[in-house]
Amino acid sequence: MKQIPAKLALTSLTLLTAASLAACSGSAAAGGGNKNTQTGTTVKIGLSVPLSGPTATAGTATACGADAYFNTINAQGGVNGYTFKTSAQDNKYDAAQAAQIAQGFSADGSFAVIVQGTAMFTASTPVLQPKKVPVFGGPDGAIVTPGQEGIYGYNPIYADEGASAAQFITNTLKLKSAAVAYLAPAVEKGANTFADKFKASGGTVPMIEGVPTTVTDFAPLAQKLKDTGAPAVYTMLVDTQLSALQKAAAAIGYKPAWVTWAIAYGPSYVKLAGALAEGTYTSRWGIPASETSDPAVKQYVDALTAMPKCKALVGDNAADTGYASAAAIVYGVKQATQGGAKLDVDKFNAALSNVKNMELGITPGQSFDSASHASVRENSYWQVKGGQLVKVQDYQQLPTN
């Protein structure tokens, strides 16, 4: 893997105890007003994630990733006398529900909140930011660009991710035609940027189509893609959509080069797609879970595997998101409480403004700065071969748009 100058990844491989697992459970309850004053040594973290519906895998994985990191820190005694306790609520991938959950977290003394989903993140920040409750999660990085105090994203700017894929298909795969399917409406800008950059490099994009989460029959879309004759299909879909589309395409004999983004790839996708996952190219933001020669990756795998409900989600991009978000929170708490100082949200935010090219969790090259609070600034490309990811392109800085 690429060496990162500053690395926030604990290398001691501590086994999780039952006590540490219990420390990361609880429930969000309505209470009095919250000015985010930390009065005890247990730092409460709210998790607003979809635990039901078509994106439930991503929500569960986000919660698992966060719990895995916090559990590990708690098992090691916490940081500067502080330990962490999470509370997960199902936002059902619904913005109104997420806003309601944010109200509860803002009232129950939660110090910070991790939110899964761009629309849910956007709905939560107006509730939490006035209460000075820092918000973390995986929205389109454009939502947190330019950087705003107390709002921190993991995912890159989707337009930059799309531009990166255009470069990969053009320069590495040497293909000059690619059709596009994307999660609508959340990823439209990323898909359109892919098309613009691909055309600018001399390629053609015969089709670009948005796919809502409500679509269940992918046969019509597969036929449209086949009719274009495109030798490559770039998708910015979720795992269930991509696997269903590949099955529908295979059923009519359409076998393009499939290129997808980090959000789609994970163990759930591999299970759903089966043999059709073979040969698929995917970008990666976090280091793949198979790279266990890296101590930080082994710790990540061990921590997730220790929780039965999370074992099958090792390597899911959303688990990486939760893990990295938790790592950022722990870093902020550690820096803000140096020398026995009491945890203060202003010091916490100031500490995160100094995150430059760090490996948070298992994701290299992360930064928070005034230009953007989208922490992921690099990606790499891998291909599924024999059921394993094989690196095709090393980590590179994402193009900016």
N, C-alpha and C positions, 0 to 999 in steps of 0.2 A: 504493500500500500504506500501511498504518498506520505512522506514525513511532514508533519505539521509542527511548526515552531512551538506553539503553545497548545497544550493538550489537557483537556479536562476529562480524563477518563481514569477512574480508580483502577489500579492494577492488582490489588490484593483480591484474591478470589475467595471471599467470605461466604460460607453457606448461610442461607437465610434460615432464621429460626421461626418457630411458631409465634413467638412473641412479636417479632418484627412484622410478620404477616398481619397479625391482629392490629398492629399499630396503624396500618394503612386501610382501615375500614371505618365506616361511619355513615351518617346521612345528613343531608342539608336540611336545616330546619329554619323556619322563619323566626326572626327575633327583632331586637331593637335596632336603632340606627347604627351604621357602621362607618367610622371615620378611619378605619384600617389602622388602628393603634394596636400593636402586638403587645399583649399584656402577659402572656405566659411563654413557655419554652417549646410548646407544641405549635408548629406552623400549619394551619389548616389550609388545604388546597382543594378547591372545587373543580370537579371534572364535569363539563357539560358536553356530552357525547351521544350520538345516536346508538342506542342499545336495542332498537327494534327497527323493522323496515328494511329496505333494500341496501342501506349503507350500514347495517348493524355490525358487519365484520370490521369496518374501519373504526367505528366507535369503540367497540370492545377492544380492538388492538391498541387504540390510543390510550385507553384506560390501563391496559395491561403494561404498556411501555412505561407510563408514568409510575405506576405502582412498583414495577420492577426496579426502577432507579431509586425511588424513595425507600423501598424496603432495604436495598443494599446499604444505603447511607445510614438508615436507622440501625441496622445490624452492626454497623461499625461504630455506633455510639453517637451518630448525628454529626453536626458541625457546630463548633463553638458553643456547645450546650443545647443546641436546638435540634429537635426531631420533627418529622413530617407525618401528617395524617390526611388522607384523601377522602373525598365524598363524591361518589359518581351519581349523576342524574341523567335520565334519558331525554335528550332534546328532540328525539324522533326525526331528526334532520328537518326540523321546522323552525323557522326564524322566530315566530311568535312564542313558541314553547321555549326556545333558547333565551329570549328576553325575560320571560317569566322566571326561569331558573336563575338567571343572572340577578334578578331582584332578590331571590332567596339567599344567594351567596353573598350579596352585598350587605345583607342584614344579619347574617349568622356568624360574622367574624372571620370569614375566609380571607386569608392574606393575599392570595392570588388565585386565578381561575384559568384552567386550560379548556379551550373550546375547539371542537371538531366541526369543520365545515365552513366554507366562505360566508354564506348567507347567515349562518348562526353566529359566527364570529362578529360580523358586521352588526347584527342585532344586539349583541351582548355588550359591545364596547360603549355605547352611549349610556348604558345603565351603570357599568362598572367604573369607567374612567372618572366621572365626577366624584366618586367615592374613594378615588385613589387606590383602587384594587387593580393591580397589574393583570393584564390579559395575555395569555399565550395560546398558541395553537397553529393550525395548518391552513390558513386561508391563502388565496391567491396573493402572492407577495406584493402586488400592486396596491392592495388594501392598506398595507403598512408602509407605503412609500409616498412621500418622504417619511423619515422616522418621527414618531411621536412618543413622548415620554409615557411609559406605562403600557404600551401596546407592542407586543412582540410576536412576530410570525416566524414559522419554520420554513414553509414552502417558498421556493423562489418565485419571482415574478413569472407568471405563466407565459407571457409574451417572450421572455428570455428563454424559457424552456422550449417553446415552439421554434424559436430561431436556432437553438442548438440542434434540434432534431433535423431541421432543414440542412444544416451543415453536415450532420452525420450521414444522412441519406445521400447527399450530393458527393461529399468528399471521401467517405469511407466505403459506402455500398456502391458508389458510382452509378446510381440510378437517376434517370432524368424525368420520371413521371411517378407521381404519388397521389393517391386519393386520401381524403381525410374524414374521420368520424370522431366527434367529440361530445363530451357531456354537456348538454345544453340546459340552461344558458350559462352556467358557471365558467366554462372554459372557452367561450367564444373568441375572446381576444387572443388567447394563446394559439388557437387553431388558425385564426386569420393571419396572425403574424407568421406562423409556419408557412402558409400559402404565399404570402408576400415575399418572404425571404427565399423560398424555394424557386419561385418564378424569377426573382432577381438574379439567381445563379444560373438561369437558363433552363430550368425545369418547367414542367407543366403540371397543373393540378386540375384534373378533369372533373373532380367532384369534391365538395366539402359539405358535410351534413351534420347538424346537431341532433343528439339523441337524448331525450328526457329520460329520467329514471323510471318513468311510468311505462316505457316501451318493453314489451315482453316477447314479441315476435320479431326476430331479426332476419327472417327470410327475405322480406322485401328489400331491406338495406343491403344484404349480401348480394342479391341479384343486381341491384344498381351498381355496386362496386365492381362486380364481375363484368358488367356491360361496358364499363369504362376501359377495361383492358389494362388498367394500371398495374405495373409489376410490383408496386409497393403500396401498402396502406399504413398510414400513420394514424394512431388512435390516441386520443386523450380521454379515455373512458375509465370507468371503475372495473374492478375484477369481474363482476357478474356480467357486465355488458360485453367486455372483450371476449370472454370465454364463449358466451352465447353467439356472438357474431362470428367467431372462428368456426364454431360448429356448423352454423348455417352456411358459411362459405364453403366449408369442406363438403357439405352435402350436395353442392351443385358443382363440385370440381374446381373451385377457385382457390388457388394456392399462391397468393402473393407473398412477398417478404413482409412480415408483420413487424412494425416498429411501434413500441408503446412507451409510455412515460412511467416514472417511478411509482406513481400512485396506484397503477393497475396491478403491478407485479407483487406477488407474495405467495405464501403457501396456499391460501384459499384459491387464488387464480390457478395455480398449478394443479390443484385437486379438481377444480371445475373443468379446466381445459383438457386434462389428461394428456394423451399423446400429442394433441394439437399444440401444446405449449412448446414442443420441441422446435428449435430454430428461431423462436421469437426473440427479437432484440428489445432490450429495455434500458432506459436510463436508470441510474441509481444515484441517490443523494447520500444515503448512508452506506457504509461498507457492508457487503452481503454477510449474512449470518454464517455462511459456510467458511468464512475466513477466520477460523478459530485460532490460528497461529498468532493472531493479534490478541494480546491480553484483554484489551477493552471489549473486543467482540466476544471473547469467551465469557467474560463477566456478564455481558448482555444476555447471551444464550442461557447461561446458568440461572440468571435471575428470573427470566421468563419461564424457563422450564420448571422452576420450583413451584410455580402456581399452576395447578391442573387445568384451569380454564384458559390459560394463556399458552400452554405448551404448543398447541397447533398454530399459533400466530407468530412464532419466532421467524423473523425475517420479513414480516409485513411492513410496508412503508409507514403505515399509520402507527405501528408499534415503535418504529424509529422516531416518529414525530413526538409521541408521548414521552419517550425516553430522553430525547434531546431537550424537550421543553422542561422536563423535570431537572435535567442537568443544568440548564440555564438558571432555573429558580434556586437550586442549591448553590450554584456559583455566586449568585447575587446575595443570598443570605450569608454565605461564608465571608464575602468581602465586606459586607455592611456591618458585620459583627466582630471584626478583627479587634483584638485587644480588650475583649470583654464588653464591647459596646452593645447597647440594646438595639434590637432589630427595628429599623426605621425605614419606611417605604421610600423616602427621598434618597437615603443612602443606598438603598437597594437599586433604585433606578439609575443612580449615578454610577454604580458599579457595573451595571450592564452596558452602559455607554462606552465602557472600555473593552468590550469583547471584540477582539480583532483577530481574524484568521485562526480561530480556536477549533479544536475538535470537541464538540459538546456531545456527550454520549458516544455514538459511533459514527457521527457525521462530520467529516473534515471541512475546513475552510469556512467556518461560520463567523459572521460579524454582525454587530448592531452599530449603526452610525447615523449621523444626521441625514444622510442621503436616503437610507432605507433601514427599516427594521425587519426586512425579510432576511433571515439569517443565512439561508443556503445560497451560496454564490458560485458553487461548482457542481458539476455532475460528471458521471462517467457512463460508459455504455458496455453492456454485457449481453451475451447470447445464451439461451438455454440449450445445453448440449448434454445428452445423457441424463437429463433431470437435474443438472447442476448449472449454475451460472459460470460462464467463462468470460473473462474480461476481453473486450474488443478494443476499447479506448480508455485510457487512463483519465483520472480527474483533471478537468480543465475549467478555467474560468468561464462562466456563462456569458454569452454575448449580451450587451445591454441595448435596449431599444427605447 
